[in-house]
C-alpha cells in the first residue's frame, strides 16, 4: 500500500514539530514539505529531520492548497495550529475536499462538527491525541455512567502541572473530574490545583528539567469520609512523543475510513482506539 500523504499545519510549533519529526520517519506516512502557519511567523522554511518544510502564511493558504491538490492529489491535513484558527482552517479543509485530523483545541466545536457533517470529507477531531490517556478517560466515563454514586462521601484533591505557556486548566483534568463528580464526589472545577511555575515543578514535584517546557502531570487523590480508605490515579507525561504516536494512528485510521467511502462524518480518538 502506498504511504499516506499528509501535511502538518502549525509548524514551527512544538507539538507540530514533534509530530512532523515522527511522521517523516514512519514508513506508513509520506510527509509533504509544506505547512500552513500563523501570521506571526516570519520565516519561510523550517527543517524537519532531512527535509525543509515551506511555511505558508494565511494570505496564501487557499492558493497553495489548490496547487498542492493538483500536484499531489489527495492528502490529509493534520492541524496543530492555534485555537483562533480552528474553524477557519476546518472550513478551508472542507472547501478544498481535504480530510483532516484536528488536534488543536478551542474554537466553536459544535460548528466544527457541523462543518464536517455538511461536507464531502471525514475528520478525526480530538482535543487529546494520547491514546492511553484517552483510554483512561473512557474508563472513568464508563464508571461514571455505570456506577453513579460509587465515590459518594469521598474527598477529592486534584493537581495538574503543564508547561508555563499553557494558561488554561487542563481539559483532561476537567473531564476526569466531571466523571468523579458523577460518581458522587462533591467537587468543583475551581478546586483543581494548577501549577505553571517551573521552579516549583522541578523542586517540589520532581519534574525533570528537560521536560519543564513540555509535560503533563496529573494526580487525582480520593479519601473516604473516615480517612481509612484512599485511592489515587496518576498519569505523568514527559515530552510530546505520546501525542505523536496517537496522531499517526489517527492518520492511518482516517485514511482507512476515506478508502471505505466515509464522508460527512466526525470520528474521535475513541473510534481510533476501537479501529
N, C-alpha and C positions, 0 to 999 in steps of 0.2 A: 504494500500500500504506500502511496506517495505521502511524504511528510505534509503535515497540515500547515499551510501558510498563514502567518499571523503578523500583525504589527502591534507593538505595545506602546500605548499612549500614556504620557505622563513623565517621560524622561526629561531631565536627568534626576527626577525624584528618587528617593532612597528605595522605596518598595518596587517601583517600576524597574529600577536598575538591577535589583536583586533578581527579579523575575526574568528580565531580559537575559541576564548572565546565565541563568539555569536553562532558559529556553534555547539559547544558542548552542548549548551542549547536548540537548535532548534529541535523539535520532527520530523521535516521532514528530518533531516540530521543525519548520523552516521559518526562521525569524527574518522578516524583510527589514531592510535597513532604513526604516522611516518611523517617526513618532510624532504625533500631534502634541504640541506643548503649549504652555501658557504665555500670555503677553509679557510677563516679566522676565522671560528667558532671553538673554542677549547673546547666546552662542548659536552657531549654525549646525554644529555636529557634536556628538558625544561618542567616545569609544566604548564598545561593549565587547569584551574579550578580543576577538581577532577581526572585528569589523567596526566601521564608522557608521553611526546612525544619523541620518539627516533629521534635524528638528524642524517641524513645520509649524509656523506661527498661526494664530487663529484666523487672520485675514487671508490665509492661503489654503486653509483646510479643505474646503469644498473642491477647489481647483485640483489640488494634489490627489485627493481621494478618487476623483474621476480619472485622472491619469493612471493611478495605480491599479484601478479596476481594469482599465484597458490593457495595461501591461502584464498584470499577474492573474487576472480572472478573479475567482472567488478567494477571499481570505477572511480571517476572523480578527476583529479588533478586540484588544484587551485594554481595559480602561482603568488606570490608576492615576487619574489626573487631579482635579480639585473639586471639592463639594459644590462650588458655584457653577461648575461646568457640566454637571451630571445630566441635566435634562436637555441642554443644548446639544451635547455630544450624542445622547441617545437618539434625539430627533435626527441628527445628521447620519448616524449609522443606519437608521431605518430608511431614510430617504435614499441612501446610496446602496441599499439592499445588502448591508454587511452585518451578519450575525456578530454578537459581541458578548464578552464576559465583562461584567461591571463589578469591580472590586472597590470602587470609590464610594464612600459613604456620603450622606447628605442629599440635598435636592428634594424634590417632591416625589416620594416613592410611589404614591398612587398614580401620579401622572406618568411616571417611568414605566410602570407595568402597562398602563393603557396604551402608551406609545408603541410598545412591542406587540400587544394583542391586536392592534389595528394595522399592523404591518405584514409584510410577507417574509419576515425573518423570525428566528427564535434567539433567545438570550439566556445566559446564566447570570442572575443578579444576586449578589450575596455580600453583606457587609463584613463577613469574616470568611476568609478562604482557608483557614487552618482546619483540616479535616477532623483532627482529633478533638479540637475544641468545639467544633460544630456538633460532633457526635456526643460530647459531654452535655452540651446544651439540650440536645434532643432527648437524652436520658432524663435530665431534670424536667423537661417539658412533659415527658411521659409520666413521670412520678407525680407531677402536679395534677395532671388530668386523671390519673388512675387512683391516686391516694390522697385526695383532698383532706387537709387536717392532719397529715402524718406528723408534722412537727409543731402542732399546736401547743403553746405554752413554752416553747423553746426560745432562748435569746439568741440572736444572730449578730455577729460582727463581720464586717466585710472590709477588706482593704485591697486596693489595687495600685500598681505602680507602672507608669509608662514614661517614655522619654519626655523631656521638658517641652518639646514642641507640640505635644498632644494636650490641647486646652480642655477638651470636654471629658466628662466621666465616661469610662469605657462602656460601650454598648453591650459587650458580652457580660460585664458585671451586672448591668441593669436587667438583662434577660434572665440571668440566673437568679437574681434577687426576686424578680417577678414570680418565678417558679416557686421559690421558698415561701413567698407571701401567700401564694395559692395553696401551699401545704400548711397554712395556718400560722405562720410566723408573723408577729406584729413588728413591722419594719417599714421604713420609708427610704426612698432613693437618696434623700439628703443625708442619710446616715452613712453612706458609703465613704470610707476614708480614701481620699485620692492623693497620691504622693507624686510630685513632679520635681523635687529638689534633688539634683544629682548627688550632693554630699550626703544627705540623709539616706538616699537609695543605696549608696555604696557602704557607708559606715554603719548604718543601723539595720538595713535589710540584707546586706551581704551580696548585692547585685554586682557582678564583676565589672570592673571599669571599662572593659572592652565593649560592653553591651549597654552602657548607660544611654547611648544615643539611639538605641533600638531594642526595646524589650517589652514584655507584658507579664507582670507577676500578679497573680490573684490568689487570695485566701478567703475562704468562707468558713467561719467557725460557729458551730451551734452548741449551746449548752442547755441542758434540761433545767426546769424551774428550780429543782432542789440541788442542782450542781453536781449530781452524781454521774451524769452521762454527758459525754461530749463527742461530737462528730466534726471532722474537718475535711474540707475539699480544697485542693490546691492545684493550680497549674501555672508553672513558671516557664515562660518562653524567652530565650535569649536569641537575639538576631531576628532575621526575617525569612530564613530559609523555609520554615514551616508553611509560610504563605505561598511561596513559590511552588512547592510540591502540590498543594491543593489547587492552585491556579492552573498548572499544567494538566492536571487530571480533569479540571473543568473544561479546558480547551478540547481535550480529546472526547469528552462526553458530548460537548456541543457539536463537534464535527460529526459524531455518530448520529445525533438527532437530526442534523441537517441532511445527511445522506439518506436518512429514513423518511425525508419529506416533511418534517415538522416545520410548521410556520405559525406565526402569531402566538407563540407560547413562551412563557417565562418559566425557567427552571431555577431551583435553589441548590445550595450545596448538599442538602439532604437528598435531592434527586441524584446528584453526582455520586454520593456515597452509596446509594441503593443501586446505581447503574454499574 
